[in-house]
Amino acid sequence: RYCISTLTSSVSHGKPLSDETDSTGVLRPQWFLEERERNETLLRNQDSEKFNQPKVEHLKEKLEEYMARFAKVRIVRTKKREGLIRTRLLGASMAKGEVLTFLDSHCEVNVNWLPPLLNQIALNQKTIVCPMIDVIDHNHFGYEAQAGDAMRGAFDWEMYYKRIPIPPELQRADPSDPFESPVMAGGLFAVDRKWFWELGGYDPGLEIWGGEQYEISFKVWMCGGGMFDVPCSRVGHIYRKYVPYKVPSGTSLARNLKRVAETWMDEFAEYIYQRRPEYRHLSTGDISAQKELRKHLKCKDFKWFMTAVAWDVPKYYPPVEPPPAAWGEIRNVAANLCVDSKHGATGTELRLDVCVKDGSERTWSHEQLFTFGWREDIRPGEPLHTRKFCFDTISQSSPVILYDCHGMKGNQHWSYRKDKTLFHPVSNGCIDCNPAEKKIFMNRCDPLSETQQWIFEHINMTVLEKFNSKGSS
Ligand SMILES: [Mn+2]
């Protein structure tokens, strides 16, 4: 299945790519490079625990019979389960091509995906290049771009992968030009084979999967190379809801992450341990070979990486959480009742209830502590332990619900004003309530109405004034 519309739209906004597109943005056929021009394909085939189930019969002789017709495909099998990282290393060690391209099995390449990747490597051999990863729906295999399409790869300080907008400084005149990305999303990339091995490949001490995308990303940047996302190269990927295999006990994502942090992140590893204290006592295994490699390649330190490459990441994910503007209970002036989210998840409507401080039945069902934090959103929980749900609403007549925080302001952006209203800039409305029905909803702002006046238990005036002086930004 081809998705020319996605590809052409990425090429056609902005100038056409030299002579590769015509003025309408329609691709000329000579731009296509047939897949068979690839040097070879190595299929890794793991001895996973699912392997002996009837479901995967097709991965045994049937696969060999089928692949016999493709001269350039070789099947490599491991003797025991090695996991993604070591199996990829095995494939890479047997590959003969000049450029290695790693893709997951649940990928489907789009038209002309390869030349834009190879082009970037031809320009600079010490480059890792990633295609744009499009989304293939796991239910119906529909194909579409990710929300926001071209974005930089980033991470928070629990080492969750994040995507952030390309800052103006890094935006190219032609948006189809490759752009720098601090970290890759997963494992879809192309790299010069010699450069990959100069970098030591993946750390073979990493187990099964997890953290390896950070390891290779930090390494390529810190050790004299770079990493680019290539908007003209598009590869569809099925995002699974559930991981269909078990990770053997004794190995864990946490251990991999700590190994990467201890090898590459220097003093910044501390920011992870502050959020994940349980990592402090984990063993990383022997990382002396990794440290030796870092010294041997004369790699720069992580501070350099944060300053020169990932300088925009702390704007979205600061290592040290800035102080909140207000926190604690949120009490309505007219009702003398408190906002209560009942430990709800996404979709939960906020309600009024008797304030816990006023001796409402002390059951665990109440959740009345909130934090109005530096992202100018409101989350359940005390400042250091907020849940990742935010006050969210749509219009001046909508309920106020909890929704997964996106951290991008927008419809989760609130302003706590001097008149005690909780103002929602996007809808130009205020939080109102009906004390009798205990309902909370949006309304047109009326600062004189006491049902729209709310009192936070604690306020940091310095921070709050800073929020409010920024206006409706
Ligand atoms: Mn995948």
Residues whose N, C-alpha, C, O or C-beta is under 5 A from the ligand:
A	BS01	MN	D104 I238
